[in-house]
């Protein structure tokens, strides 16, 4: 009887969610086509700290002078929740640095959840005890992404400069063993240090019942502008076509296990990480905005606006001439920038993907929505 009562409600919500997603999709595409600030901003990448307890070889933050006193306070961050809700934000993705290092993370998550915004966290997993996992879940965490680039502890240490593999495994277990498990995604940075181990990584975390396993080629991302070519070059995968072939195989295997991964379009165009964006359009400033730990708001780290939420509201920033000018820069951008936050999102915004794989689109909405 319970199932019979609940099924129509679930079906009704499916229709509502898909209809809302369709409206958002076409609104964002129209804004990008016109080159104008969007009426809504569905996704917010919110880096709430530069501090980190890891020192990954592919990350420029390990060399930064990260100072807690520059970070937005708890109250400043919480005050943004209703402002972003008014722009119809659906998801806020908290990153860093390592956001788990902020003891106020649960309070921040609650503030955004109260406004109906799903809260994601991108973490290295090193500091997630069973108690912290439960606390984050109780606060309303919608999804956790944990980074892991190798399943051999000594190789993990080589890449991340810390003995953290066992902590990563424990972090995944801590979220999956909760009474109401939090969906877990695994982020894998593909480099010359692990390109031969990608299947092993996928198999390992598939065995742990990860909900999503996605791969990003190590490349010069805008938030790592200080990384030199001399530092990056040795990390570039040696066999790009081989990586593509492996990732296609992995994606097919994961799909059969109902575990989400990269789109075929993303995989087929990974070489653009080293050649320029090409056939994968960027939706920075149209589908999402970036807020850095000090409160600077921009389409992405490549195009800073010089505008800060300590001085202007989100509405004022997005309606400003500075922001509009940066949107033009985004449309003309050919930067070598290719990751799951931008290029993968651009691939999913393609009409061919939205129309051709509606059930996958809906599955992504459900998994990320934290309903």
TORDOKE-561587 format. One record per residue (C-alpha): residue in three letters; chain; x, y, z. Coordinates in nm, 2 decimals, decimal comma. Example, Ala and Ser with C-alpha at 12.3 -4.5 7.8 and 13.67 -1.06 7.14 Angstrom:
# residues 2
   type   mol        X        Y        Z
    ALA     A     1,23    -0,45     0,78
    SER     A     1,37    -0,11     0,71
***
This chain:
# residues 371
   type   mol        X        Y        Z
    UNK     A     0,00     0,00     0,00
    UNK     A     0,28     0,24     0,08
    UNK     A     0,44     0,19    -0,26
    UNK     A     0,10     0,25    -0,43
    UNK     A     0,05     0,57    -0,24
    UNK     A     0,40     0,71    -0,30
    UNK     A     0,45     0,62    -0,67
    UNK     A     0,22     0,89    -0,82
    UNK     A     0,38     1,15    -0,60
    UNK     A     0,72     1,04    -0,72
    UNK     A     0,60     1,05    -1,08
    UNK     A     0,46     1,40    -1,03
    UNK     A     0,79     1,52    -0,89
    UNK     A     0,97     1,36    -1,19
    UNK     A     0,76     1,57    -1,43
    UNK     A     0,81     1,88    -1,22
    UNK     A     1,18     1,84    -1,19
    UNK     A     1,22     1,76    -1,56
    UNK     A     1,01     2,06    -1,66
    UNK     A     1,21     2,29    -1,44
    UNK     A     1,53     2,15    -1,57
    UNK     A     1,41     2,20    -1,93
    UNK     A     1,32     2,57    -1,86
    UNK     A     1,66     2,62    -1,70
    UNK     A     1,84     2,45    -1,98
    UNK     A     1,69     2,67    -2,25
    UNK     A     1,72     2,98    -2,04
    UNK     A     2,09     2,93    -2,00
    UNK     A     2,15     2,85    -2,36
    UNK     A     1,96     3,16    -2,47
    UNK     A     2,16     3,38    -2,23
    UNK     A     2,49     3,24    -2,37
    UNK     A     2,37     3,29    -2,73
    UNK     A     2,28     3,65    -2,66
    UNK     A     2,59     3,71    -2,44
    UNK     A     2,39     3,86    -2,17
    UNK     A     2,38     3,79    -1,79
    UNK     A     2,14     3,50    -1,72
    UNK     A     1,82     3,55    -1,53
    UNK     A     1,92     3,26    -1,31
    UNK     A     2,25     3,11    -1,21
    UNK     A     2,18     2,73    -1,14
    UNK     A     2,53     2,64    -1,02
    UNK     A     2,78     2,81    -0,79
    UNK     A     3,14     2,70    -0,74
    UNK     A     3,22     2,84    -0,40
    UNK     A     3,58     2,80    -0,28
    UNK     A     3,56     2,87     0,09
    UNK     A     3,92     2,83     0,18
    UNK     A     4,27     2,81     0,02
    UNK     A     4,40     2,60     0,31
    UNK     A     4,47     2,24     0,24
    UNK     A     4,62     1,94     0,43
    UNK     A     4,76     1,79     0,11
    UNK     A     5,03     1,90    -0,14
    UNK     A     4,93     1,75    -0,47
    UNK     A     5,19     1,78    -0,75
    UNK     A     4,92     1,90    -1,00
    UNK     A     4,79     2,18    -0,78
    UNK     A     4,93     2,53    -0,75
    UNK     A     4,76     2,59    -0,42
    UNK     A     5,03     2,40    -0,24
    UNK     A     5,26     2,69    -0,31
    UNK     A     5,01     2,96    -0,22
    UNK     A     5,03     3,17     0,10
    UNK     A     4,69     3,06     0,23
    UNK     A     4,56     3,28     0,50
    UNK     A     4,25     3,22     0,70
    UNK     A     4,21     3,59     0,78
    UNK     A     4,13     3,66     0,41
    UNK     A     3,84     3,41     0,40
    UNK     A     3,48     3,51     0,42
    UNK     A     3,34     3,46     0,77
    UNK     A     3,07     3,22     0,85
    UNK     A     2,80     3,49     0,86
    UNK     A     2,92     3,64     0,53
    UNK     A     2,89     3,31     0,36
    UNK     A     2,55     3,23     0,52
    UNK     A     2,42     3,57     0,40
    UNK     A     2,48     3,47     0,04
    UNK     A     2,24     3,18     0,06
    UNK     A     1,91     3,38     0,02
    UNK     A     2,08     3,61    -0,23
    UNK     A     2,18     3,31    -0,45
    UNK     A     1,84     3,15    -0,40
    UNK     A     1,69     3,47    -0,54
    UNK     A     1,90     3,39    -0,86
    UNK     A     1,75     3,04    -0,86
    UNK     A     2,07     2,87    -0,76
    UNK     A     2,01     2,49    -0,75
    UNK     A     2,35     2,36    -0,65
    UNK     A     2,64     2,52    -0,45
    UNK     A     2,96     2,32    -0,48
    UNK     A     3,20     2,40    -0,19
    UNK     A     3,56     2,36    -0,27
    UNK     A     3,90     2,50    -0,19
    UNK     A     4,16     2,42    -0,08
    UNK     A     4,01     2,17     0,15
    UNK     A     3,66     2,28     0,27
    UNK     A     3,65     2,01     0,54
    UNK     A     3,91     2,22     0,73
    UNK     A     3,65     2,48     0,80
    UNK     A     3,48     2,38     1,13
    UNK     A     3,17     2,59     1,03
    UNK     A     3,11     2,38     0,72
    UNK     A     2,80     2,22     0,87
    UNK     A     2,65     2,56     0,96
    UNK     A     2,72     2,68     0,61
    UNK     A     2,55     2,38     0,45
    UNK     A     2,24     2,42     0,67
    UNK     A     2,21     2,78     0,56
    UNK     A     2,20     2,69     0,19
    UNK     A     1,98     2,39     0,24
    UNK     A     1,72     2,61     0,42
    UNK     A     1,70     2,81     0,10
    UNK     A     1,64     2,49    -0,10
    UNK     A     1,99     2,48    -0,26
    UNK     A     2,17     2,15    -0,28
    UNK     A     2,51     2,14    -0,11
    UNK     A     2,80     1,95    -0,26
    UNK     A     3,15     1,93    -0,11
    UNK     A     3,47     1,85    -0,30
    UNK     A     3,72     1,70    -0,06
    UNK     A     4,05     1,51    -0,05
    UNK     A     3,89     1,28     0,22
    UNK     A     4,18     1,30     0,46
    UNK     A     3,99     1,44     0,76
    UNK     A     3,65     1,28     0,73
    UNK     A     3,60     1,07     1,04
    UNK     A     3,28     0,87     1,09
    UNK     A     3,16     1,15     1,32
    UNK     A     3,23     1,42     1,07
    UNK     A     3,06     1,22     0,79
    UNK     A     2,75     1,18     1,01
    UNK     A     2,76     1,55     1,11
    UNK     A     2,78     1,66     0,74
    UNK     A     2,50     1,43     0,65
    UNK     A     2,28     1,56     0,94
    UNK     A     2,35     1,92     0,81
    UNK     A     2,20     1,82     0,48
    UNK     A     2,50     1,74     0,26
    UNK     A     2,36     1,64    -0,08
    UNK     A     2,67     1,49    -0,24
    UNK     A     3,04     1,45    -0,15
    UNK     A     3,31     1,43    -0,42
    UNK     A     3,64     1,27    -0,29
    UNK     A     3,96     1,29    -0,49
    UNK     A     4,18     0,99    -0,54
    UNK     A     4,43     0,94    -0,82
    UNK     A     4,58     0,59    -0,74
    UNK     A     4,49     0,28    -0,55
    UNK     A     4,84     0,19    -0,47
    UNK     A     4,93     0,37    -0,14
    UNK     A     5,29     0,44    -0,25
    UNK     A     5,17     0,59    -0,58
    UNK     A     4,90     0,79    -0,40
    UNK     A     5,18     0,93    -0,18
    UNK     A     5,39     1,02    -0,48
    UNK     A     5,10     1,22    -0,63
    UNK     A     4,96     1,39    -0,32
    UNK     A     5,27     1,40    -0,09
    UNK     A     5,08     1,24     0,20
    UNK     A     5,00     0,89     0,32
    UNK     A     4,63     0,93     0,27
    UNK     A     4,50     0,64     0,07
    UNK     A     4,36     0,45     0,37
    UNK     A     4,19     0,78     0,49
    UNK     A     4,02     0,81     0,15
    UNK     A     3,89     0,46     0,17
    UNK     A     3,76     0,52     0,52
    UNK     A     3,60     0,84     0,41
    UNK     A     3,40     0,66     0,13
    UNK     A     3,30     0,39     0,38
    UNK     A     3,19     0,65     0,63
    UNK     A     2,95     0,81     0,39
    UNK     A     2,82     0,48     0,24
    UNK     A     2,76     0,32     0,58
    UNK     A     2,53     0,60     0,71
    UNK     A     2,17     0,51     0,78
    UNK     A     2,09     0,75     0,49
    UNK     A     2,40     0,73     0,28
    UNK     A     2,53     1,04     0,11
    UNK     A     2,60     0,99    -0,26
    UNK     A     2,97     0,97    -0,32
    UNK     A     3,16     1,08    -0,63
    UNK     A     3,52     1,00    -0,70
    UNK     A     3,74     1,26    -0,88
    UNK     A     4,05     1,12    -1,06
    UNK     A     4,31     1,36    -1,20
    UNK     A     4,46     1,17    -1,50
    UNK     A     4,83     1,22    -1,54
    UNK     A     5,15     1,04    -1,65
    UNK     A     5,17     0,91    -1,30
    UNK     A     4,85     0,70    -1,32
    UNK     A     4,74     0,67    -1,68
    UNK     A     4,82     0,30    -1,67
    UNK     A     4,61     0,25    -1,35
    UNK     A     4,28     0,41    -1,45
    UNK     A     4,09     0,08    -1,48
    UNK     A     4,21    -0,04    -1,15
    UNK     A     4,10     0,29    -0,99
    UNK     A     3,75     0,26    -1,15
    UNK     A     3,72    -0,11    -1,05
    UNK     A     3,82    -0,04    -0,69
    UNK     A     3,57     0,24    -0,63
    UNK     A     3,30     0,06    -0,82
    UNK     A     3,35    -0,22    -0,57
    UNK     A     3,30     0,03    -0,30
    UNK     A     2,96     0,13    -0,45
    UNK     A     3,06     0,48    -0,55
    UNK     A     2,78     0,66    -0,72
    UNK     A     3,00     0,84    -0,98
    UNK     A     3,36     0,81    -1,09
    UNK     A     3,48     1,09    -1,32
    UNK     A     3,82     1,16    -1,47
    UNK     A     3,99     1,49    -1,55
    UNK     A     4,31     1,53    -1,75
    UNK     A     4,58     1,72    -1,56
    UNK     A     4,60     2,05    -1,74
    UNK     A     4,65     2,42    -1,67
    UNK     A     4,32     2,52    -1,51
    UNK     A     4,25     2,90    -1,45
    UNK     A     4,27     2,86    -1,07
    UNK     A     4,62     2,73    -1,11
    UNK     A     4,76     3,01    -1,33
    UNK     A     5,08     3,01    -1,13
    UNK     A     5,17     2,66    -1,24
    UNK     A     5,45     2,68    -1,49
    UNK     A     5,48     2,48    -1,81
    UNK     A     5,79     2,32    -1,67
    UNK     A     5,59     2,19    -1,37
    UNK     A     5,29     2,08    -1,59
    UNK     A     5,47     1,91    -1,88
    UNK     A     5,60     1,60    -1,70
    UNK     A     5,25     1,53    -1,57
    UNK     A     5,07     1,53    -1,90
    UNK     A     4,96     1,18    -2,00
    UNK     A     5,21     1,02    -2,25
    UNK     A     4,94     0,85    -2,45
    UNK     A     4,63     1,07    -2,49
    UNK     A     4,46     0,84    -2,74
    UNK     A     4,53     0,54    -2,51
    UNK     A     4,37     0,73    -2,22
    UNK     A     4,07     0,80    -2,44
    UNK     A     4,03     0,44    -2,53
    UNK     A     4,07     0,33    -2,16
    UNK     A     3,81     0,59    -2,04
    UNK     A     3,56     0,48    -2,31
    UNK     A     3,60     0,12    -2,18
    UNK     A     3,56     0,24    -1,82
    UNK     A     3,25     0,45    -1,90
    UNK     A     3,09     0,15    -2,07
    UNK     A     3,16    -0,08    -1,78
    UNK     A     3,04     0,18    -1,52
    UNK     A     2,72     0,24    -1,72
    UNK     A     2,64    -0,13    -1,70
    UNK     A     2,68    -0,10    -1,32
    UNK     A     2,46     0,21    -1,30
    UNK     A     2,76     0,42    -1,19
    UNK     A     2,79     0,75    -1,36
    UNK     A     3,10     0,88    -1,53
    UNK     A     3,22     1,11    -1,80
    UNK     A     3,02     1,18    -2,12
    UNK     A     3,15     1,03    -2,44
    UNK     A     3,19     1,38    -2,58
    UNK     A     3,41     1,48    -2,30
    UNK     A     3,63     1,17    -2,34
    UNK     A     3,65     1,21    -2,71
    UNK     A     3,78     1,56    -2,68
    UNK     A     4,03     1,52    -2,39
    UNK     A     4,31     1,62    -2,62
    UNK     A     4,17     1,98    -2,62
    UNK     A     4,31     2,01    -2,27
    UNK     A     4,64     2,07    -2,44
    UNK     A     4,53     2,23    -2,77
    UNK     A     4,25     2,48    -2,67
    UNK     A     3,88     2,45    -2,60
    UNK     A     3,76     2,39    -2,95
    UNK     A     3,43     2,20    -2,99
    UNK     A     3,33     2,21    -2,62
    UNK     A     3,16     2,55    -2,55
    UNK     A     3,21     2,71    -2,21
    UNK     A     2,92     2,82    -1,99
    UNK     A     3,11     3,01    -1,73
    UNK     A     2,90     3,30    -1,61
    UNK     A     2,59     3,17    -1,79
    UNK     A     2,54     2,83    -1,61
    UNK     A     2,76     2,90    -1,31
    UNK     A     2,96     3,16    -1,13
    UNK     A     3,27     3,13    -0,91
    UNK     A     3,31     3,28    -0,57
    UNK     A     3,66     3,26    -0,42
    UNK     A     3,75     3,24    -0,05
    UNK     A     3,78     3,62    -0,02
    UNK     A     3,44     3,69    -0,18
    UNK     A     3,55     3,78    -0,53
    UNK     A     3,28     3,69    -0,79
    UNK     A     3,36     3,60    -1,15
    UNK     A     3,25     3,38    -1,44
    UNK     A     3,57     3,17    -1,38
    UNK     A     3,92     3,23    -1,25
    UNK     A     4,04     3,31    -1,60
    UNK     A     3,83     3,63    -1,60
    UNK     A     3,83     3,81    -1,27
    UNK     A     3,58     4,10    -1,25
    UNK     A     3,74     4,28    -0,96
    UNK     A     3,40     4,27    -0,78
    UNK     A     3,35     4,14    -0,43
    UNK     A     3,04     4,05    -0,23
    UNK     A     3,17     4,25     0,06
    UNK     A     3,11     4,56    -0,15
    UNK     A     2,83     4,47    -0,39
    UNK     A     2,53     4,23    -0,40
    UNK     A     2,53     3,93    -0,63
    UNK     A     2,25     4,11    -0,83
    UNK     A     2,47     4,42    -0,87
    UNK     A     2,77     4,22    -0,97
    UNK     A     2,60     4,02    -1,23
    UNK     A     2,43     4,32    -1,38
    UNK     A     2,75     4,52    -1,39
    UNK     A     2,94     4,63    -1,69
    UNK     A     3,25     4,44    -1,56
    UNK     A     3,06     4,11    -1,55
    UNK     A     2,90     4,17    -1,89
    UNK     A     3,24     4,24    -2,04
    UNK     A     3,38     3,91    -1,89
    UNK     A     3,09     3,72    -2,05
    UNK     A     3,21     3,84    -2,39
    UNK     A     3,56     3,71    -2,30
    UNK     A     3,42     3,37    -2,20
    UNK     A     3,24     3,33    -2,54
    UNK     A     3,57     3,42    -2,72
    UNK     A     3,79     3,21    -2,49
    UNK     A     4,02     2,95    -2,63
    UNK     A     4,21     2,87    -2,32
    UNK     A     4,35     2,53    -2,26
    UNK     A     4,11     2,45    -1,98
    UNK     A     3,94     2,12    -1,96
    UNK     A     3,79     1,97    -1,64
    UNK     A     3,47     1,82    -1,51
    UNK     A     3,35     2,15    -1,37
    UNK     A     3,36     2,33    -1,70
    UNK     A     3,42     2,12    -2,01
    UNK     A     3,21     1,83    -1,89
    UNK     A     2,93     2,06    -1,80
    UNK     A     2,96     2,22    -2,14
    UNK     A     2,94     1,87    -2,30
    UNK     A     2,62     1,80    -2,10
    UNK     A     2,47     2,13    -2,22
    UNK     A     2,49     2,01    -2,58
    UNK     A     2,15     1,97    -2,73
    UNK     A     2,25     1,63    -2,86
    UNK     A     2,32     1,51    -2,51
    UNK     A     2,01     1,66    -2,35
    UNK     A     1,77     1,52    -2,61
    UNK     A     1,96     1,20    -2,68
    UNK     A     2,00     1,08    -2,32
    UNK     A     1,70     1,21    -2,12
    UNK     A     1,71     0,93    -1,86
    UNK     A     2,08     1,00    -1,79
    UNK     A     2,00     1,37    -1,76
    UNK     A     1,72     1,30    -1,51
    UNK     A     1,94     1,06    -1,32
    UNK     A     2,21     1,33    -1,28
    UNK     A     1,94     1,58    -1,16
    UNK     A     1,82     1,33    -0,90
    UNK     A     2,16     1,23    -0,78
    UNK     A     2,29     1,59    -0,75
    UNK     A     1,96     1,74    -0,62
    UNK     A     1,98     1,60    -0,27
    UNK     A     1,60     1,54    -0,27
***
